[in-house]
Amino acid sequence: MERDAQSTYDYLVILTNAGGELSVNESRLALHEVKADKKNTSMLITNGFATLFLIFHPYYAGSFEFTAAEPEMIGGHRFDKVTFQYIRGMRSPAVLALRGREYPLPLSGTAWIDPETGAIARMTAELGNRMQDVGLKTMHSDVKYAPVAFRGIKTTYWFPVEAQVEVETPRQHWRNTHVFTDYKRFSVSTEEQVANQ
């Protein structure tokens, strides 16, 4: 049986670095959400693939082995290719949340990087080792990035425009596609004062 559903969300990602500990918080507010079908409820919710590029952040980079691959032409532009392989027992930017526990995903994959700017144009990742003991047979993701300009800022940033995630368990097969549009930049400043008593 095949089921197709589309929902629209406002999606907020907040990255913080307190005391060297990187934290990523994601929040989704439904603008248009498909009504739940109690008979065919999807058990797969995919979050975090928009931040897959964090494997290159110093907090996670030590968890992966990186290898340069042959450059590739995409749309008439040359991109360097870097493959990555998860090192067992290390932290991972992606986890499987199941029955109240989190299992780090042993991801391996490829990144296409602009050699002039260092911008990531595309990343693919899959499970380096199967996780059948928790019911996960295969997982494959493909995230595409594009330049995004913000009003009043000269620098152009590359952000995800599409993330496809395909997961297979012994009984089900899912394909979730996330499309990211209408980026907005937020800036917050705070001030702390200690009251005199």
Secondary structure, DSSP 8 states (H G I E B T S, - for coil): -------EEEEEEEEEEETTEEEEEEEEEEEE-----GGG-------SGGGGGGGGSHHHHTTEEEEEEEEEEETTEEEEEEEEEE-TTS--S-EEEETTEEEE--EEEEEEE-TTT--EEEEEEEESS-BGGGTB-EEEEEEEEEEEE-TT--SEEEEEEEEEEEEE-SS-EEEEEEE------------------
